[in-house]
Amino acid sequence: MLENLNLLHISENTPFDPPTEGSHFLMKTCQRTLLLYLGPYREIQAPYKLYQGVNAYQFLLETLCGLKSKLLGEYEILGQYKTSLQNYLLRPNKNPHLTKILAKILSDAKKIRGHYLDSIGQKTYAALARKLVNEKELNDVLIFGQGQLSKDIVHQFLDKKNIYLSARNAEKAKSFCKQYNISFVPWKDYNSYHHFPCLINCIGTKEVLFNNQFVQQWSQKKEQLFIDLGEPSPLCPSLNSQEKVIRLSEIYLEAQIVEEKKRSKIEKAQKAIQELTPIRKNTFTFSYPFGWDELQFA
Protein backbone atom coordinates (compact mmCIF):
# COMPACT_ATOMS: atom_id res chain seq x y z
CA MET A 1 0.00 0.00 0.00
CA LEU A 2 2.78 2.44 0.88
CA GLU A 3 4.33 2.07 -2.58
CA ASN A 4 1.17 3.74 -3.97
CA LEU A 5 1.54 6.82 -1.75
CA ASN A 6 2.12 10.07 -3.63
CA LEU A 7 3.00 13.42 -2.06
CA LEU A 8 2.83 16.59 -4.10
CA HIS A 9 4.88 19.45 -2.63
CA ILE A 10 4.03 22.99 -3.72
CA SER A 11 6.39 25.66 -2.39
CA GLU A 12 5.20 29.01 -1.06
CA ASN A 13 4.04 31.67 -3.54
CA THR A 14 3.58 29.00 -6.25
CA PRO A 15 0.19 29.13 -8.02
CA PHE A 16 -1.81 25.97 -7.35
CA ASP A 17 -5.48 25.06 -7.69
CA PRO A 18 -6.12 21.98 -5.52
CA PRO A 19 -8.70 19.46 -6.73
CA THR A 20 -12.15 19.91 -5.23
CA GLU A 21 -13.11 16.25 -5.48
CA GLY A 22 -11.42 13.00 -4.58
CA SER A 23 -10.04 11.30 -1.48
CA HIS A 24 -6.79 13.27 -1.37
CA PHE A 25 -5.39 14.83 1.84
CA LEU A 26 -4.52 18.54 1.67
CA MET A 27 -2.46 20.60 4.09
CA LYS A 28 -1.57 24.28 3.68
CA THR A 29 1.03 26.22 5.66
CA CYS A 30 2.76 29.56 5.12
CA GLN A 31 5.78 27.76 3.64
CA ARG A 32 4.18 25.04 1.51
CA THR A 33 1.13 23.12 0.37
CA LEU A 34 1.13 19.32 0.60
CA LEU A 35 -1.28 17.06 -1.26
CA LEU A 36 -1.23 13.31 -0.58
CA TYR A 37 -3.11 10.58 -2.40
CA LEU A 38 -2.99 6.86 -3.08
CA GLY A 39 -2.95 5.86 -6.72
CA PRO A 40 -0.88 5.26 -9.83
CA TYR A 41 2.04 7.48 -10.80
CA ARG A 42 1.20 10.60 -12.76
CA GLU A 43 3.81 12.82 -14.39
CA ILE A 44 4.06 16.12 -12.51
CA GLN A 45 5.58 19.16 -14.13
CA ALA A 46 7.69 21.77 -12.33
CA PRO A 47 7.40 23.81 -10.17
CA TYR A 48 5.70 21.02 -8.22
CA LYS A 49 7.75 18.25 -6.63
CA LEU A 50 6.40 14.70 -6.44
CA TYR A 51 7.55 12.18 -3.81
CA GLN A 52 6.44 8.55 -3.98
CA GLY A 53 6.26 5.55 -1.69
CA VAL A 54 8.74 5.54 1.19
CA ASN A 55 10.18 8.84 -0.06
CA ALA A 56 6.77 10.45 0.38
CA TYR A 57 6.44 8.99 3.88
CA GLN A 58 9.91 10.18 4.82
CA PHE A 59 9.39 13.69 3.44
CA LEU A 60 6.16 14.18 5.39
CA LEU A 61 7.70 12.74 8.56
CA GLU A 62 10.66 15.13 8.25
CA THR A 63 8.23 18.00 7.67
CA LEU A 64 6.20 17.20 10.79
CA CYS A 65 9.39 17.02 12.84
CA GLY A 66 10.24 20.55 11.72
CA LEU A 67 13.25 19.45 9.67
CA LYS A 68 11.92 21.13 6.51
CA SER A 69 11.03 24.42 8.21
CA LYS A 70 13.01 27.63 8.07
CA LEU A 71 12.97 27.50 11.86
CA LEU A 72 14.36 24.01 12.48
CA GLY A 73 12.47 21.95 15.03
CA GLU A 74 9.47 24.31 15.22
CA TYR A 75 6.25 22.86 16.61
CA GLU A 76 3.63 24.88 14.75
CA ILE A 77 3.72 22.52 11.76
CA LEU A 78 2.60 19.58 13.91
CA GLY A 79 -0.44 21.48 15.14
CA GLN A 80 -1.32 22.45 11.58
CA TYR A 81 -1.09 18.80 10.52
CA LYS A 82 -3.36 17.68 13.37
CA THR A 83 -5.98 20.22 12.33
CA SER A 84 -5.77 19.15 8.69
CA LEU A 85 -6.05 15.48 9.69
CA GLN A 86 -9.08 16.15 11.89
CA ASN A 87 -10.77 17.89 8.97
CA TYR A 88 -9.89 14.98 6.67
CA LEU A 89 -11.41 12.45 9.07
CA LEU A 90 -14.72 14.31 8.83
CA ARG A 91 -14.87 13.93 5.06
CA PRO A 92 -17.34 11.30 3.78
CA ASN A 93 -15.03 10.39 0.88
CA LYS A 94 -11.85 9.89 2.91
CA ASN A 95 -9.65 6.96 1.90
CA PRO A 96 -9.40 4.49 4.85
CA HIS A 97 -5.99 3.25 3.66
CA LEU A 98 -4.64 6.78 3.39
CA THR A 99 -6.12 7.53 6.81
CA LYS A 100 -4.06 4.71 8.35
CA ILE A 101 -0.87 6.06 6.79
CA LEU A 102 -1.60 9.63 7.93
CA ALA A 103 -2.28 8.46 11.48
CA LYS A 104 0.90 6.39 11.58
CA ILE A 105 2.99 9.33 10.35
CA LEU A 106 1.56 11.47 13.16
CA SER A 107 2.41 8.79 15.71
CA ASP A 108 5.95 8.44 14.36
CA ALA A 109 6.46 12.22 14.35
CA LYS A 110 5.43 12.49 18.01
CA LYS A 111 7.87 9.75 18.98
CA ILE A 112 10.76 11.18 16.98
CA ARG A 113 10.12 14.59 18.51
CA GLY A 114 9.80 13.20 22.03
CA HIS A 115 13.02 11.23 21.76
CA TYR A 116 15.24 13.75 19.98
CA LEU A 117 13.69 17.17 19.58
CA ASP A 118 11.75 17.92 22.74
CA SER A 119 14.27 20.38 24.18
CA ILE A 120 15.00 22.31 20.98
CA GLY A 121 11.46 23.45 20.27
CA GLN A 122 11.70 26.36 22.69
CA LYS A 123 12.73 28.81 19.96
CA THR A 124 9.53 28.55 17.97
CA TYR A 125 7.72 31.55 16.53
CA ALA A 126 5.51 31.89 19.62
CA ALA A 127 8.38 31.57 22.09
CA LEU A 128 10.50 34.07 20.17
CA ALA A 129 7.56 36.47 20.18
CA ARG A 130 7.28 36.10 23.96
CA LYS A 131 10.99 36.80 24.36
CA LEU A 132 10.74 40.01 22.33
CA VAL A 133 7.68 41.22 24.26
CA ASN A 134 9.24 40.46 27.64
CA GLU A 135 12.38 42.37 26.73
CA LYS A 136 10.25 45.51 26.26
CA GLU A 137 8.18 44.79 29.36
CA LEU A 138 4.90 45.35 27.50
CA ASN A 139 1.71 44.21 29.25
CA ASP A 140 -1.13 44.76 26.77
CA VAL A 141 -0.86 42.44 23.75
CA LEU A 142 -3.22 42.46 20.75
CA ILE A 143 -3.07 39.36 18.55
CA PHE A 144 -4.41 39.29 14.98
CA GLY A 145 -5.81 35.96 13.75
CA GLN A 146 -7.31 32.87 15.37
CA GLY A 147 -5.33 30.01 13.85
CA GLN A 148 -2.89 27.60 15.46
CA LEU A 149 -0.11 30.17 15.70
CA SER A 150 -2.44 32.57 17.54
CA LYS A 151 -3.29 29.79 20.00
CA ASP A 152 0.40 29.08 20.58
CA ILE A 153 1.07 32.75 21.30
CA VAL A 154 -1.91 33.01 23.65
CA HIS A 155 -0.51 30.08 25.63
CA GLN A 156 2.82 31.92 25.93
CA PHE A 157 1.15 34.90 27.61
CA LEU A 158 -1.76 33.44 29.58
CA ASP A 159 -1.86 34.75 33.18
CA LYS A 160 1.18 36.94 32.40
CA LYS A 161 -0.15 39.63 30.05
CA ASN A 162 -3.43 41.32 29.20
CA ILE A 163 -4.34 39.56 25.95
CA TYR A 164 -6.71 40.79 23.26
CA LEU A 165 -7.65 39.26 19.93
CA SER A 166 -8.95 40.64 16.62
CA ALA A 167 -9.96 38.43 13.69
CA ARG A 168 -12.14 38.51 10.57
CA ASN A 169 -14.83 36.11 11.75
CA ALA A 170 -16.35 37.84 14.78
CA GLU A 171 -18.38 34.82 15.88
CA LYS A 172 -15.40 32.45 15.86
CA ALA A 173 -13.13 35.10 17.35
CA LYS A 174 -15.51 35.67 20.29
CA SER A 175 -15.69 31.91 20.86
CA PHE A 176 -11.88 31.82 20.79
CA CYS A 177 -11.74 34.65 23.36
CA LYS A 178 -14.27 32.94 25.61
CA GLN A 179 -12.25 29.71 25.53
CA TYR A 180 -9.10 31.47 26.74
CA ASN A 181 -10.79 34.18 28.82
CA ILE A 182 -9.29 37.02 26.77
CA SER A 183 -10.84 40.17 25.29
CA PHE A 184 -12.18 40.68 21.77
CA VAL A 185 -11.42 43.74 19.60
CA PRO A 186 -13.56 44.23 16.46
CA TRP A 187 -11.85 43.48 13.13
CA LYS A 188 -10.23 46.48 11.43
CA ASP A 189 -11.06 48.77 14.35
CA TYR A 190 -7.88 50.74 13.73
CA ASN A 191 -8.80 53.42 16.27
CA SER A 192 -8.70 50.75 18.96
CA TYR A 193 -5.55 49.16 17.53
CA HIS A 194 -3.69 52.45 18.08
CA HIS A 195 -4.02 52.10 21.85
CA PHE A 196 -2.07 48.84 22.10
CA PRO A 197 1.69 49.01 22.73
CA CYS A 198 2.19 45.47 21.41
CA LEU A 199 0.69 44.08 18.20
CA ILE A 200 1.36 40.50 17.04
CA ASN A 201 0.14 39.56 13.57
CA CYS A 202 -0.46 35.86 12.83
CA ILE A 203 -2.30 36.37 9.53
CA GLY A 204 -0.65 35.60 6.21
CA THR A 205 -2.36 37.47 3.37
CA LYS A 206 -1.57 39.53 0.29
CA GLU A 207 -4.12 42.09 1.43
CA VAL A 208 -2.56 45.19 3.01
CA LEU A 209 -4.05 45.31 6.50
CA PHE A 210 -1.57 47.77 7.99
CA ASN A 211 -0.56 50.60 5.70
CA ASN A 212 2.18 53.18 6.17
CA GLN A 213 -0.16 55.75 7.70
CA PHE A 214 -1.39 53.33 10.36
CA VAL A 215 2.11 52.19 11.33
CA GLN A 216 3.46 55.74 11.44
CA GLN A 217 0.67 56.96 13.68
CA TRP A 218 0.77 53.88 15.91
CA SER A 219 4.55 54.13 16.41
CA GLN A 220 4.48 57.65 17.89
CA LYS A 221 4.47 56.35 21.45
CA LYS A 222 7.73 55.56 23.21
CA GLU A 223 7.60 51.85 24.03
CA GLN A 224 5.92 49.81 21.30
CA LEU A 225 6.43 46.62 19.35
CA PHE A 226 4.80 45.19 16.20
CA ILE A 227 5.72 41.54 15.58
CA ASP A 228 4.69 40.41 12.10
CA LEU A 229 4.58 36.62 11.76
CA GLY A 230 2.42 36.66 8.63
CA GLU A 231 3.60 35.13 5.36
CA PRO A 232 2.74 36.78 3.02
CA SER A 233 2.99 39.87 5.21
CA PRO A 234 -0.08 42.13 5.50
CA LEU A 235 2.21 45.12 6.07
CA CYS A 236 2.50 47.59 3.21
CA PRO A 237 5.45 46.46 1.00
CA SER A 238 6.71 50.05 0.79
CA LEU A 239 6.76 50.47 4.57
CA ASN A 240 9.81 52.40 5.67
CA SER A 241 12.26 50.74 8.03
CA GLN A 242 10.82 50.75 11.53
CA GLU A 243 12.80 49.73 14.59
CA LYS A 244 9.51 48.98 16.36
CA VAL A 245 8.45 46.51 13.65
CA ILE A 246 9.93 42.99 13.75
CA ARG A 247 9.31 40.99 10.59
CA LEU A 248 9.29 37.22 10.14
CA SER A 249 12.63 37.35 8.30
CA GLU A 250 14.21 38.85 11.44
CA ILE A 251 12.66 36.10 13.55
CA TYR A 252 14.35 33.57 11.27
CA LEU A 253 17.66 35.41 11.67
CA GLU A 254 17.48 35.32 15.44
CA ALA A 255 16.64 31.64 15.33
CA GLN A 256 19.77 30.93 13.29
CA ILE A 257 21.89 31.93 16.28
CA VAL A 258 20.79 28.82 18.15
CA GLU A 259 20.78 26.50 15.13
CA GLU A 260 24.30 25.20 15.76
CA LYS A 261 23.29 24.04 19.23
CA LYS A 262 20.43 22.11 17.67
CA ARG A 263 22.51 20.50 14.95
CA SER A 264 23.47 17.29 16.78
CA LYS A 265 19.88 16.51 17.82
CA ILE A 266 18.60 17.36 14.37
CA GLU A 267 21.06 14.94 12.78
CA LYS A 268 20.05 12.14 15.18
CA ALA A 269 16.38 12.74 14.41
CA GLN A 270 17.14 12.67 10.68
CA LYS A 271 18.98 9.35 11.05
CA ALA A 272 16.10 7.84 13.04
CA ILE A 273 13.63 8.87 10.34
CA GLN A 274 15.80 7.34 7.62
CA GLU A 275 15.95 4.06 9.56
CA LEU A 276 12.24 4.04 10.34
CA THR A 277 10.91 4.72 6.85
CA PRO A 278 11.90 1.36 5.25
CA ILE A 279 10.26 -0.43 8.20
CA ARG A 280 7.02 1.43 7.50
CA LYS A 281 7.01 -0.04 3.98
CA ASN A 282 6.56 -3.44 5.61
CA THR A 283 4.06 -2.09 8.14
CA PHE A 284 1.56 -1.33 5.40
CA THR A 285 2.42 -4.39 3.30
CA PHE A 286 1.97 -7.27 5.77
CA SER A 287 -0.87 -8.01 8.12
CA TYR A 288 1.31 -7.90 11.24
CA PRO A 289 2.66 -4.51 12.39
CA PHE A 290 6.24 -3.62 13.12
CA GLY A 291 6.63 -1.72 16.35
CA TRP A 292 8.57 1.37 17.28
CA ASP A 293 10.81 -0.74 19.55
CA GLU A 294 12.50 -2.21 16.49
CA LEU A 295 14.49 0.98 16.09
CA GLN A 296 17.77 1.00 18.02
CA PHE A 297 18.27 4.56 19.16
CA ALA A 298 21.75 6.02 19.37
Wavefront OBJ file of the C-alpha trace (Angstrom):
o trace
v 0.000 0.000 0.000
v 2.779 2.438 0.881
v 4.327 2.072 -2.578
v 1.172 3.745 -3.970
v 1.536 6.818 -1.748
v 2.117 10.069 -3.626
v 3.002 13.418 -2.060
v 2.833 16.587 -4.101
v 4.877 19.446 -2.635
v 4.035 22.991 -3.716
v 6.388 25.659 -2.390
v 5.201 29.006 -1.059
v 4.036 31.666 -3.536
v 3.579 29.005 -6.245
v 0.188 29.130 -8.015
v -1.810 25.969 -7.350
v -5.475 25.060 -7.688
v -6.121 21.981 -5.520
v -8.697 19.461 -6.733
v -12.148 19.914 -5.231
v -13.110 16.251 -5.482
v -11.417 13.000 -4.575
v -10.043 11.304 -1.475
v -6.787 13.271 -1.366
v -5.394 14.833 1.836
v -4.522 18.539 1.671
v -2.456 20.599 4.092
v -1.566 24.281 3.676
v 1.031 26.225 5.657
v 2.757 29.555 5.118
v 5.779 27.757 3.637
v 4.183 25.045 1.506
v 1.130 23.123 0.368
v 1.132 19.323 0.602
v -1.278 17.056 -1.263
v -1.227 13.308 -0.579
v -3.113 10.585 -2.403
v -2.989 6.859 -3.084
v -2.947 5.859 -6.722
v -0.880 5.255 -9.833
v 2.038 7.479 -10.803
v 1.205 10.604 -12.763
v 3.814 12.820 -14.385
v 4.064 16.122 -12.509
v 5.580 19.162 -14.126
v 7.690 21.771 -12.327
v 7.402 23.812 -10.174
v 5.704 21.024 -8.224
v 7.754 18.250 -6.630
v 6.405 14.698 -6.443
v 7.550 12.179 -3.815
v 6.443 8.551 -3.977
v 6.262 5.552 -1.686
v 8.738 5.540 1.188
v 10.185 8.839 -0.058
v 6.771 10.453 0.380
v 6.440 8.991 3.875
v 9.912 10.178 4.824
v 9.386 13.687 3.442
v 6.155 14.182 5.394
v 7.696 12.745 8.558
v 10.658 15.129 8.247
v 8.234 18.002 7.673
v 6.197 17.197 10.791
v 9.392 17.022 12.837
v 10.244 20.547 11.723
v 13.249 19.455 9.671
v 11.920 21.129 6.506
v 11.027 24.424 8.209
v 13.011 27.626 8.072
v 12.972 27.504 11.863
v 14.356 24.006 12.482
v 12.474 21.947 15.031
v 9.466 24.311 15.223
v 6.250 22.856 16.606
v 3.627 24.877 14.749
v 3.723 22.523 11.764
v 2.604 19.577 13.910
v -0.445 21.477 15.140
v -1.320 22.454 11.581
v -1.095 18.802 10.521
v -3.358 17.676 13.372
v -5.976 20.225 12.332
v -5.771 19.150 8.685
v -6.046 15.484 9.693
v -9.083 16.152 11.892
v -10.769 17.887 8.967
v -9.895 14.984 6.672
v -11.408 12.452 9.065
v -14.723 14.308 8.833
v -14.869 13.931 5.057
v -17.337 11.303 3.779
v -15.031 10.385 0.875
v -11.849 9.888 2.905
v -9.654 6.956 1.904
v -9.398 4.489 4.846
v -5.988 3.247 3.661
v -4.638 6.781 3.391
v -6.116 7.533 6.815
v -4.057 4.711 8.352
v -0.874 6.064 6.791
v -1.603 9.632 7.925
v -2.284 8.462 11.482
v 0.899 6.388 11.580
v 2.986 9.334 10.352
v 1.556 11.466 13.156
v 2.406 8.786 15.706
v 5.951 8.444 14.355
v 6.459 12.222 14.348
v 5.434 12.491 18.007
v 7.873 9.749 18.975
v 10.761 11.180 16.982
v 10.115 14.589 18.510
v 9.802 13.204 22.029
v 13.022 11.233 21.760
v 15.237 13.752 19.979
v 13.688 17.172 19.577
v 11.747 17.921 22.745
v 14.273 20.378 24.182
v 15.003 22.306 20.975
v 11.461 23.449 20.271
v 11.699 26.363 22.692
v 12.728 28.814 19.964
v 9.527 28.554 17.969
v 7.716 31.546 16.534
v 5.511 31.888 19.616
v 8.382 31.569 22.089
v 10.502 34.070 20.168
v 7.563 36.474 20.185
v 7.281 36.096 23.961
v 10.992 36.801 24.359
v 10.739 40.011 22.332
v 7.679 41.217 24.263
v 9.244 40.461 27.640
v 12.380 42.368 26.729
v 10.252 45.512 26.258
v 8.176 44.793 29.364
v 4.902 45.346 27.504
v 1.715 44.211 29.252
v -1.129 44.762 26.770
v -0.861 42.440 23.746
v -3.224 42.463 20.754
v -3.066 39.357 18.548
v -4.411 39.286 14.982
v -5.807 35.964 13.749
v -7.312 32.873 15.370
v -5.332 30.013 13.849
v -2.894 27.595 15.460
v -0.115 30.171 15.702
v -2.438 32.569 17.539
v -3.293 29.794 19.995
v 0.399 29.082 20.578
v 1.075 32.754 21.298
v -1.911 33.009 23.652
v -0.506 30.078 25.629
v 2.825 31.918 25.930
v 1.152 34.900 27.606
v -1.758 33.441 29.580
v -1.863 34.752 33.183
v 1.177 36.935 32.399
v -0.152 39.628 30.048
v -3.429 41.322 29.201
v -4.338 39.562 25.951
v -6.706 40.795 23.261
v -7.646 39.255 19.932
v -8.950 40.640 16.624
v -9.955 38.433 13.693
v -12.142 38.509 10.572
v -14.826 36.113 11.747
v -16.347 37.840 14.777
v -18.384 34.815 15.875
v -15.404 32.453 15.856
v -13.130 35.098 17.353
v -15.511 35.670 20.291
v -15.693 31.913 20.857
v -11.880 31.816 20.791
v -11.738 34.651 23.359
v -14.268 32.941 25.613
v -12.253 29.714 25.527
v -9.099 31.467 26.742
v -10.789 34.183 28.824
v -9.292 37.017 26.765
v -10.838 40.171 25.290
v -12.179 40.677 21.771
v -11.424 43.737 19.600
v -13.555 44.232 16.457
v -11.851 43.480 13.128
v -10.229 46.481 11.433
v -11.061 48.767 14.354
v -7.882 50.737 13.735
v -8.804 53.420 16.269
v -8.704 50.751 18.960
v -5.547 49.164 17.530
v -3.687 52.449 18.077
v -4.019 52.103 21.855
v -2.070 48.838 22.101
v 1.689 49.015 22.734
v 2.194 45.473 21.407
v 0.689 44.079 18.195
v 1.362 40.503 17.039
v 0.136 39.564 13.572
v -0.463 35.862 12.829
v -2.300 36.367 9.527
v -0.649 35.597 6.208
v -2.358 37.468 3.368
v -1.567 39.525 0.288
v -4.121 42.086 1.428
v -2.563 45.187 3.006
v -4.050 45.310 6.496
v -1.571 47.771 7.995
v -0.561 50.603 5.697
v 2.177 53.185 6.169
v -0.158 55.747 7.699
v -1.394 53.335 10.360
v 2.114 52.186 11.334
v 3.463 55.738 11.436
v 0.666 56.958 13.682
v 0.773 53.880 15.909
v 4.550 54.125 16.411
v 4.476 57.646 17.890
v 4.468 56.351 21.448
v 7.731 55.555 23.212
v 7.596 51.849 24.028
v 5.924 49.814 21.305
v 6.429 46.615 19.346
v 4.802 45.189 16.198
v 5.722 41.537 15.580
v 4.686 40.413 12.098
v 4.575 36.622 11.759
v 2.417 36.655 8.633
v 3.599 35.133 5.359
v 2.738 36.779 3.018
v 2.994 39.865 5.205
v -0.078 42.128 5.501
v 2.215 45.123 6.072
v 2.499 47.595 3.208
v 5.447 46.461 0.998
v 6.712 50.045 0.792
v 6.764 50.469 4.571
v 9.809 52.403 5.673
v 12.265 50.741 8.028
v 10.820 50.747 11.534
v 12.796 49.726 14.587
v 9.510 48.976 16.361
v 8.445 46.507 13.646
v 9.930 42.993 13.753
v 9.311 40.986 10.588
v 9.287 37.220 10.143
v 12.635 37.352 8.304
v 14.210 38.852 11.435
v 12.658 36.102 13.549
v 14.347 33.570 11.271
v 17.660 35.413 11.668
v 17.475 35.323 15.445
v 16.641 31.639 15.327
v 19.769 30.928 13.290
v 21.886 31.929 16.280
v 20.789 28.817 18.152
v 20.782 26.501 15.129
v 24.300 25.200 15.760
v 23.294 24.042 19.233
v 20.432 22.112 17.673
v 22.505 20.498 14.947
v 23.466 17.293 16.782
v 19.883 16.514 17.816
v 18.596 17.359 14.367
v 21.060 14.939 12.779
v 20.052 12.144 15.175
v 16.379 12.741 14.409
v 17.140 12.670 10.681
v 18.977 9.354 11.051
v 16.104 7.844 13.036
v 13.625 8.869 10.338
v 15.797 7.338 7.619
v 15.950 4.061 9.564
v 12.238 4.044 10.336
v 10.913 4.722 6.850
v 11.899 1.355 5.250
v 10.259 -0.433 8.197
v 7.022 1.425 7.498
v 7.007 -0.041 3.979
v 6.563 -3.439 5.608
v 4.063 -2.089 8.144
v 1.563 -1.326 5.395
v 2.422 -4.393 3.304
v 1.974 -7.267 5.765
v -0.873 -8.011 8.119
v 1.307 -7.900 11.237
v 2.656 -4.512 12.392
v 6.236 -3.621 13.115
v 6.634 -1.719 16.347
v 8.569 1.365 17.285
v 10.815 -0.741 19.551
v 12.495 -2.214 16.491
v 14.489 0.979 16.089
v 17.766 0.999 18.022
v 18.274 4.559 19.157
v 21.750 6.016 19.369
l 1 2 3 4 5 6 7 8 9 10 11 12 13 14 15 16 17 18 19 20 21 22 23 24 25 26 27 28 29 30 31 32 33 34 35 36 37 38 39 40 41 42 43 44 45 46 47 48 49 50 51 52 53 54 55 56 57 58 59 60 61 62 63 64 65 66 67 68 69 70 71 72 73 74 75 76 77 78 79 80 81 82 83 84 85 86 87 88 89 90 91 92 93 94 95 96 97 98 99 100 101 102 103 104 105 106 107 108 109 110 111 112 113 114 115 116 117 118 119 120 121 122 123 124 125 126 127 128 129 130 131 132 133 134 135 136 137 138 139 140 141 142 143 144 145 146 147 148 149 150 151 152 153 154 155 156 157 158 159 160 161 162 163 164 165 166 167 168 169 170 171 172 173 174 175 176 177 178 179 180 181 182 183 184 185 186 187 188 189 190 191 192 193 194 195 196 197 198 199 200 201 202 203 204 205 206 207 208 209 210 211 212 213 214 215 216 217 218 219 220 221 222 223 224 225 226 227 228 229 230 231 232 233 234 235 236 237 238 239 240 241 242 243 244 245 246 247 248 249 250 251 252 253 254 255 256 257 258 259 260 261 262 263 264 265 266 267 268 269 270 271 272 273 274 275 276 277 278 279 280 281 282 283 284 285 286 287 288 289 290 291 292 293 294 295 296 297 298
